[in-house]
């Protein structure tokens, strides 16, 4: 009877340790994935900033061209 209890305890501890190791591995994988996503987010932020800069530059060029065109139309 007492031996059965120890066997059940050993079995329960084995399952518990297996679950712990599985969760540890999953935790490491999730941390790695989170780190990769963080790098991806930073890269996307940089890309958005570059695109905003480019948009501003294009807008300035278009405004300049429109002003020149307006000048040509008025002088004609």
PDB file as gemmi writes it, atoms N, CA and C in Angstrom:
CRYST1    1.000    1.000    1.000  90.00  90.00  90.00 P 1                      
ATOM      1  N   UNK A   1       0.823  -1.188   0.000  1.00  0.00           N  
ATOM      2  CA  UNK A   1       0.000   0.000   0.000  1.00  0.00           C  
ATOM      3  C   UNK A   1       0.872   1.258   0.000  1.00  0.00           C  
ATOM      4  N   UNK A   2       1.839   1.332   0.896  1.00  0.00           N  
ATOM      5  CA  UNK A   2       2.714   2.498   0.965  1.00  0.00           C  
ATOM      6  C   UNK A   2       3.550   2.595  -0.302  1.00  0.00           C  
ATOM      7  N   UNK A   3       3.923   1.468  -0.848  1.00  0.00           N  
ATOM      8  CA  UNK A   3       4.723   1.456  -2.075  1.00  0.00           C  
ATOM      9  C   UNK A   3       3.912   2.001  -3.249  1.00  0.00           C  
ATOM     10  N   UNK A   4       2.624   1.697  -3.278  1.00  0.00           N  
ATOM     11  CA  UNK A   4       1.736   2.217  -4.322  1.00  0.00           C  
ATOM     12  C   UNK A   4       1.664   3.739  -4.263  1.00  0.00           C  
ATOM     13  N   UNK A   5       1.625   4.267  -3.052  1.00  0.00           N  
ATOM     14  CA  UNK A   5       1.573   5.716  -2.894  1.00  0.00           C  
ATOM     15  C   UNK A   5       2.846   6.367  -3.420  1.00  0.00           C  
ATOM     16  N   UNK A   6       3.986   5.747  -3.133  1.00  0.00           N  
ATOM     17  CA  UNK A   6       5.249   6.278  -3.641  1.00  0.00           C  
ATOM     18  C   UNK A   6       5.304   6.185  -5.162  1.00  0.00           C  
ATOM     19  N   UNK A   7       4.789   5.082  -5.708  1.00  0.00           N  
ATOM     20  CA  UNK A   7       4.756   4.937  -7.168  1.00  0.00           C  
ATOM     21  C   UNK A   7       3.887   6.027  -7.798  1.00  0.00           C  
ATOM     22  N   UNK A   8       2.715   6.281  -7.193  1.00  0.00           N  
ATOM     23  CA  UNK A   8       1.828   7.329  -7.708  1.00  0.00           C  
ATOM     24  C   UNK A   8       2.489   8.704  -7.581  1.00  0.00           C  
ATOM     25  N   UNK A   9       3.176   8.921  -6.448  1.00  0.00           N  
ATOM     26  CA  UNK A   9       3.874  10.179  -6.233  1.00  0.00           C  
ATOM     27  C   UNK A   9       4.981  10.358  -7.277  1.00  0.00           C  
ATOM     28  N   UNK A  10       5.719   9.292  -7.516  1.00  0.00           N  
ATOM     29  CA  UNK A  10       6.794   9.328  -8.510  1.00  0.00           C  
ATOM     30  C   UNK A  10       6.220   9.607  -9.910  1.00  0.00           C  
ATOM     31  N   UNK A  11       5.136   8.967 -10.223  1.00  0.00           N  
ATOM     32  CA  UNK A  11       4.491   9.163 -11.518  1.00  0.00           C  
ATOM     33  C   UNK A  11       3.994  10.617 -11.654  1.00  0.00           C  
ATOM     34  N   UNK A  12       3.376  11.119 -10.600  1.00  0.00           N  
ATOM     35  CA  UNK A  12       2.884  12.499 -10.617  1.00  0.00           C  
ATOM     36  C   UNK A  12       4.016  13.503 -10.770  1.00  0.00           C  
ATOM     37  N   UNK A  13       5.110  13.259 -10.037  1.00  0.00           N  
ATOM     38  CA  UNK A  13       6.267  14.144 -10.154  1.00  0.00           C  
ATOM     39  C   UNK A  13       6.873  14.071 -11.543  1.00  0.00           C  
ATOM     40  N   UNK A  14       6.880  12.895 -12.126  1.00  0.00           N  
ATOM     41  CA  UNK A  14       7.399  12.744 -13.488  1.00  0.00           C  
ATOM     42  C   UNK A  14       6.589  13.556 -14.479  1.00  0.00           C  
ATOM     43  N   UNK A  15       5.266  13.482 -14.358  1.00  0.00           N  
ATOM     44  CA  UNK A  15       4.394  14.273 -15.242  1.00  0.00           C  
ATOM     45  C   UNK A  15       4.601  15.769 -15.014  1.00  0.00           C  
ATOM     46  N   UNK A  16       4.734  16.129 -13.750  1.00  0.00           N  
ATOM     47  CA  UNK A  16       4.944  17.532 -13.406  1.00  0.00           C  
ATOM     48  C   UNK A  16       6.258  18.047 -14.002  1.00  0.00           C  
ATOM     49  N   UNK A  17       7.325  17.282 -13.881  1.00  0.00           N  
ATOM     50  CA  UNK A  17       8.622  17.677 -14.435  1.00  0.00           C  
ATOM     51  C   UNK A  17       8.567  17.761 -15.953  1.00  0.00           C  
ATOM     52  N   UNK A  18       7.870  16.813 -16.575  1.00  0.00           N  
ATOM     53  CA  UNK A  18       7.727  16.844 -18.022  1.00  0.00           C  
ATOM     54  C   UNK A  18       6.986  18.110 -18.453  1.00  0.00           C  
ATOM     55  N   UNK A  19       5.905  18.434 -17.745  1.00  0.00           N  
ATOM     56  CA  UNK A  19       5.142  19.651 -18.055  1.00  0.00           C  
ATOM     57  C   UNK A  19       6.007  20.887 -17.862  1.00  0.00           C  
ATOM     58  N   UNK A  20       6.786  20.906 -16.788  1.00  0.00           N  
ATOM     59  CA  UNK A  20       7.664  22.036 -16.512  1.00  0.00           C  
ATOM     60  C   UNK A  20       8.684  22.219 -17.631  1.00  0.00           C  
ATOM     61  N   UNK A  21       9.315  21.133 -18.067  1.00  0.00           N  
ATOM     62  CA  UNK A  21      10.313  21.208 -19.134  1.00  0.00           C  
ATOM     63  C   UNK A  21       9.671  21.658 -20.445  1.00  0.00           C  
ATOM     64  N   UNK A  22       8.478  21.160 -20.718  1.00  0.00           N  
ATOM     65  CA  UNK A  22       7.759  21.559 -21.931  1.00  0.00           C  
ATOM     66  C   UNK A  22       7.445  23.051 -21.899  1.00  0.00           C  
ATOM     67  N   UNK A  23       6.970  23.521 -20.751  1.00  0.00           N  
ATOM     68  CA  UNK A  23       6.651  24.944 -20.609  1.00  0.00           C  
ATOM     69  C   UNK A  23       7.900  25.813 -20.683  1.00  0.00           C  
ATOM     70  N   UNK A  24       8.995  25.325 -20.142  1.00  0.00           N  
ATOM     71  CA  UNK A  24      10.257  26.065 -20.225  1.00  0.00           C  
ATOM     72  C   UNK A  24      10.679  26.229 -21.687  1.00  0.00           C  
ATOM     73  N   UNK A  25      10.598  25.150 -22.435  1.00  0.00           N  
ATOM     74  CA  UNK A  25      10.959  25.190 -23.853  1.00  0.00           C  
ATOM     75  C   UNK A  25      10.040  26.140 -24.607  1.00  0.00           C  
ATOM     76  N   UNK A  26       8.755  26.041 -24.339  1.00  0.00           N  
ATOM     77  CA  UNK A  26       7.780  26.922 -24.993  1.00  0.00           C  
ATOM     78  C   UNK A  26       8.049  28.382 -24.634  1.00  0.00           C  
ATOM     79  N   UNK A  27       8.393  28.629 -23.394  1.00  0.00           N  
ATOM     80  CA  UNK A  27       8.694  29.992 -22.933  1.00  0.00           C  
ATOM     81  C   UNK A  27       9.889  30.558 -23.702  1.00  0.00           C  
ATOM     82  N   UNK A  28      10.921  29.768 -23.863  1.00  0.00           N  
ATOM     83  CA  UNK A  28      12.116  30.203 -24.594  1.00  0.00           C  
ATOM     84  C   UNK A  28      11.749  30.517 -26.045  1.00  0.00           C  
ATOM     85  N   UNK A  29      10.957  29.633 -26.660  1.00  0.00           N  
ATOM     86  CA  UNK A  29      10.536  29.849 -28.046  1.00  0.00           C  
ATOM     87  C   UNK A  29       9.707  31.122 -28.174  1.00  0.00           C  
ATOM     88  N   UNK A  30       8.815  31.346 -27.221  1.00  0.00           N  
ATOM     89  CA  UNK A  30       7.983  32.552 -27.261  1.00  0.00           C  
ATOM     90  C   UNK A  30       8.811  33.814 -27.049  1.00  0.00           C  
ATOM     91  N   UNK A  31       9.786  33.746 -26.168  1.00  0.00           N  
ATOM     92  CA  UNK A  31      10.666  34.904 -25.959  1.00  0.00           C  
ATOM     93  C   UNK A  31      11.464  35.215 -27.224  1.00  0.00           C  
ATOM     94  N   UNK A  32      11.957  34.164 -27.881  1.00  0.00           N  
ATOM     95  CA  UNK A  32      12.689  34.358 -29.133  1.00  0.00           C  
ATOM     96  C   UNK A  32      11.782  34.978 -30.194  1.00  0.00           C  
ATOM     97  N   UNK A  33      10.555  34.464 -30.296  1.00  0.00           N  
ATOM     98  CA  UNK A  33       9.602  35.000 -31.274  1.00  0.00           C  
ATOM     99  C   UNK A  33       9.273  36.457 -30.960  1.00  0.00           C  
ATOM    100  N   UNK A  34       9.118  36.764 -29.687  1.00  0.00           N  
ATOM    101  CA  UNK A  34       8.827  38.133 -29.277  1.00  0.00           C  
ATOM    102  C   UNK A  34       9.982  39.055 -29.636  1.00  0.00           C  
ATOM    103  N   UNK A  35      11.195  38.592 -29.409  1.00  0.00           N  
ATOM    104  CA  UNK A  35      12.372  39.387 -29.783  1.00  0.00           C  
ATOM    105  C   UNK A  35      12.418  39.644 -31.276  1.00  0.00           C  
ATOM    106  N   UNK A  36      12.114  38.617 -32.063  1.00  0.00           N  
ATOM    107  CA  UNK A  36      12.108  38.775 -33.521  1.00  0.00           C  
ATOM    108  C   UNK A  36      11.020  39.754 -33.948  1.00  0.00           C  
ATOM    109  N   UNK A  37       9.853  39.671 -33.318  1.00  0.00           N  
ATOM    110  CA  UNK A  37       8.766  40.602 -33.644  1.00  0.00           C  
ATOM    111  C   UNK A  37       9.149  42.024 -33.260  1.00  0.00           C  
ATOM    112  N   UNK A  38       9.856  42.166 -32.154  1.00  0.00           N  
ATOM    113  CA  UNK A  38      10.319  43.492 -31.745  1.00  0.00           C  
ATOM    114  C   UNK A  38      11.244  44.101 -32.791  1.00  0.00           C  
ATOM    115  N   UNK A  39      12.146  43.286 -33.333  1.00  0.00           N  
ATOM    116  CA  UNK A  39      13.040  43.763 -34.384  1.00  0.00           C  
ATOM    117  C   UNK A  39      12.255  44.117 -35.644  1.00  0.00           C  
ATOM    118  N   UNK A  40      11.251  43.302 -35.943  1.00  0.00           N  
ATOM    119  CA  UNK A  40      10.397  43.564 -37.108  1.00  0.00           C  
ATOM    120  C   UNK A  40       9.635  44.883 -36.939  1.00  0.00           C  
ATOM    121  N   UNK A  41       9.138  45.118 -35.745  1.00  0.00           N  
ATOM    122  CA  UNK A  41       8.408  46.363 -35.466  1.00  0.00           C  
ATOM    123  C   UNK A  41       9.343  47.564 -35.651  1.00  0.00           C  
ATOM    124  N   UNK A  42      10.554  47.467 -35.141  1.00  0.00           N  
ATOM    125  CA  UNK A  42      11.505  48.570 -35.283  1.00  0.00           C  
ATOM    126  C   UNK A  42      11.827  48.827 -36.750  1.00  0.00           C  
ATOM    127  N   UNK A  43      12.013  47.765 -37.523  1.00  0.00           N  
ATOM    128  CA  UNK A  43      12.298  47.917 -38.945  1.00  0.00           C  
ATOM    129  C   UNK A  43      11.114  48.581 -39.663  1.00  0.00           C  
ATOM    130  N   UNK A  44       9.902  48.191 -39.291  1.00  0.00           N  
ATOM    131  CA  UNK A  44       8.717  48.793 -39.910  1.00  0.00           C  
ATOM    132  C   UNK A  44       8.564  50.259 -39.522  1.00  0.00           C  
ATOM    133  N   UNK A  45       8.899  50.597 -38.282  1.00  0.00           N  
ATOM    134  CA  UNK A  45       8.854  51.997 -37.856  1.00  0.00           C  
ATOM    135  C   UNK A  45       9.833  52.839 -38.674  1.00  0.00           C  
ATOM    136  N   UNK A  46      11.028  52.283 -38.897  1.00  0.00           N  
ATOM    137  CA  UNK A  46      12.024  52.997 -39.697  1.00  0.00           C  
ATOM    138  C   UNK A  46      11.532  53.166 -41.131  1.00  0.00           C  
ATOM    139  N   UNK A  47      10.909  52.135 -41.670  1.00  0.00           N  
ATOM    140  CA  UNK A  47      10.385  52.205 -43.032  1.00  0.00           C  
ATOM    141  C   UNK A  47       9.289  53.262 -43.132  1.00  0.00           C  
ATOM    142  N   UNK A  48       8.397  53.309 -42.155  1.00  0.00           N  
ATOM    143  CA  UNK A  48       7.326  54.313 -42.147  1.00  0.00           C  
ATOM    144  C   UNK A  48       7.934  55.708 -42.086  1.00  0.00           C  
ATOM    145  N   UNK A  49       8.944  55.894 -41.261  1.00  0.00           N  
ATOM    146  CA  UNK A  49       9.592  57.209 -41.143  1.00  0.00           C  
ATOM    147  C   UNK A  49      10.217  57.610 -42.481  1.00  0.00           C  
ATOM    148  N   UNK A  50      10.874  56.665 -43.158  1.00  0.00           N  
ATOM    149  CA  UNK A  50      11.467  56.961 -44.468  1.00  0.00           C  
ATOM    150  C   UNK A  50      10.383  57.323 -45.488  1.00  0.00           C  
ATOM    151  N   UNK A  51       9.293  56.572 -45.461  1.00  0.00           N  
ATOM    152  CA  UNK A  51       8.199  56.842 -46.405  1.00  0.00           C  
ATOM    153  C   UNK A  51       7.551  58.198 -46.128  1.00  0.00           C  
ATOM    154  N   UNK A  52       7.413  58.565 -44.868  1.00  0.00           N  
ATOM    155  CA  UNK A  52       6.871  59.878 -44.519  1.00  0.00           C  
ATOM    156  C   UNK A  52       7.790  60.981 -45.038  1.00  0.00           C  
ATOM    157  N   UNK A  53       9.095  60.768 -44.889  1.00  0.00           N  
ATOM    158  CA  UNK A  53      10.072  61.731 -45.380  1.00  0.00           C  
ATOM    159  C   UNK A  53       9.969  61.859 -46.902  1.00  0.00           C  
ATOM    160  N   UNK A  54       9.879  60.720 -47.567  1.00  0.00           N  
ATOM    161  CA  UNK A  54       9.766  60.704 -49.022  1.00  0.00           C  
ATOM    162  C   UNK A  54       8.470  61.396 -49.467  1.00  0.00           C  
ATOM    163  N   UNK A  55       7.385  61.139 -48.763  1.00  0.00           N  
ATOM    164  CA  UNK A  55       6.109  61.775 -49.087  1.00  0.00           C  
ATOM    165  C   UNK A  55       6.219  63.287 -48.971  1.00  0.00           C  
ATOM    166  N   UNK A  56       6.868  63.754 -47.920  1.00  0.00           N  
ATOM    167  CA  UNK A  56       7.055  65.186 -47.729  1.00  0.00           C  
ATOM    168  C   UNK A  56       7.885  65.779 -48.866  1.00  0.00           C  
ATOM    169  N   UNK A  57       8.927  65.085 -49.251  1.00  0.00           N  
ATOM    170  CA  UNK A  57       9.797  65.537 -50.340  1.00  0.00           C  
ATOM    171  C   UNK A  57       9.009  65.618 -51.650  1.00  0.00           C  
ATOM    172  N   UNK A  58       8.215  64.593 -51.935  1.00  0.00           N  
ATOM    173  CA  UNK A  58       7.402  64.570 -53.151  1.00  0.00           C  
ATOM    174  C   UNK A  58       6.367  65.699 -53.120  1.00  0.00           C  
ATOM    175  N   UNK A  59       5.763  65.905 -51.964  1.00  0.00           N  
ATOM    176  CA  UNK A  59       4.774  66.979 -51.829  1.00  0.00           C  
ATOM    177  C   UNK A  59       5.404  68.337 -52.136  1.00  0.00           C  
ATOM    178  N   UNK A  60       6.617  68.560 -51.626  1.00  0.00           N  
ATOM    179  CA  UNK A  60       7.311  69.819 -51.888  1.00  0.00           C  
ATOM    180  C   UNK A  60       7.576  69.984 -53.379  1.00  0.00           C  
ATOM    181  N   UNK A  61       8.007  68.906 -54.032  1.00  0.00           N  
ATOM    182  CA  UNK A  61       8.271  68.971 -55.473  1.00  0.00           C  
ATOM    183  C   UNK A  61       6.996  69.276 -56.245  1.00  0.00           C  
ATOM    184  N   UNK A  62       5.906  68.611 -55.875  1.00  0.00           N  
ATOM    185  CA  UNK A  62       4.628  68.844 -56.553  1.00  0.00           C  
ATOM    186  C   UNK A  62       4.179  70.278 -56.336  1.00  0.00           C  
ATOM    187  N   UNK A  63       4.301  70.782 -55.123  1.00  0.00           N  
ATOM    188  CA  UNK A  63       3.931  72.177 -54.844  1.00  0.00           C  
ATOM    189  C   UNK A  63       4.762  73.140 -55.691  1.00  0.00           C  
ATOM    190  N   UNK A  64       6.060  72.869 -55.814  1.00  0.00           N  
ATOM    191  CA  UNK A  64       6.936  73.712 -56.628  1.00  0.00           C  
ATOM    192  C   UNK A  64       6.504  73.676 -58.088  1.00  0.00           C  
ATOM    193  N   UNK A  65       6.235  72.465 -58.583  1.00  0.00           N  
ATOM    194  CA  UNK A  65       5.801  72.339 -59.977  1.00  0.00           C  
ATOM    195  C   UNK A  65       4.468  73.042 -60.217  1.00  0.00           C  
ATOM    196  N   UNK A  66       3.549  72.906 -59.266  1.00  0.00           N  
ATOM    197  CA  UNK A  66       2.255  73.577 -59.406  1.00  0.00           C  
ATOM    198  C   UNK A  66       2.415  75.092 -59.390  1.00  0.00           C  
ATOM    199  N   UNK A  67       3.295  75.577 -58.557  1.00  0.00           N  
ATOM    200  CA  UNK A  67       3.559  77.019 -58.510  1.00  0.00           C  
ATOM    201  C   UNK A  67       4.147  77.496 -59.830  1.00  0.00           C  
ATOM    202  N   UNK A  68       5.083  76.752 -60.371  1.00  0.00           N  
ATOM    203  CA  UNK A  68       5.677  77.124 -61.664  1.00  0.00           C  
ATOM    204  C   UNK A  68       4.633  77.098 -62.766  1.00  0.00           C  
ATOM    205  N   UNK A  69       3.782  76.072 -62.756  1.00  0.00           N  
ATOM    206  CA  UNK A  69       2.729  75.956 -63.750  1.00  0.00           C  
ATOM    207  C   UNK A  69       1.751  77.119 -63.632  1.00  0.00           C  
ATOM    208  N   UNK A  70       1.405  77.439 -62.393  1.00  0.00           N  
ATOM    209  CA  UNK A  70       0.492  78.568 -62.159  1.00  0.00           C  
ATOM    210  C   UNK A  70       1.118  79.860 -62.675  1.00  0.00           C  
ATOM    211  N   UNK A  71       2.406  80.017 -62.455  1.00  0.00           N  
ATOM    212  CA  UNK A  71       3.130  81.186 -62.956  1.00  0.00           C  
ATOM    213  C   UNK A  71       3.109  81.250 -64.475  1.00  0.00           C  
ATOM    214  N   UNK A  72       3.296  80.098 -65.100  1.00  0.00           N  
ATOM    215  CA  UNK A  72       3.265  80.057 -66.566  1.00  0.00           C  
ATOM    216  C   UNK A  72       1.878  80.400 -67.099  1.00  0.00           C  
ATOM    217  N   UNK A  73       0.854  79.877 -66.439  1.00  0.00           N  
ATOM    218  CA  UNK A  73      -0.521  80.136 -66.878  1.00  0.00           C  
ATOM    219  C   UNK A  73      -0.853  81.616 -66.727  1.00  0.00           C  
ATOM    220  N   UNK A  74      -0.419  82.210 -65.624  1.00  0.00           N  
ATOM    221  CA  UNK A  74      -0.728  83.624 -65.382  1.00  0.00           C  
ATOM    222  C   UNK A  74       0.034  84.533 -66.324  1.00  0.00           C  
ATOM    223  N   UNK A  75       1.219  84.136 -66.724  1.00  0.00           N  
ATOM    224  CA  UNK A  75       2.011  84.990 -67.622  1.00  0.00           C  
ATOM    225  C   UNK A  75       1.608  84.802 -69.084  1.00  0.00           C  
ATOM    226  N   UNK A  76       0.820  83.812 -69.360  1.00  0.00           N  
ATOM    227  CA  UNK A  76       0.416  83.571 -70.759  1.00  0.00           C  
ATOM    228  C   UNK A  76      -0.706  84.448 -71.224  1.00  0.00           C  
TER     229      UNK A  76                                                      
END                                                                             
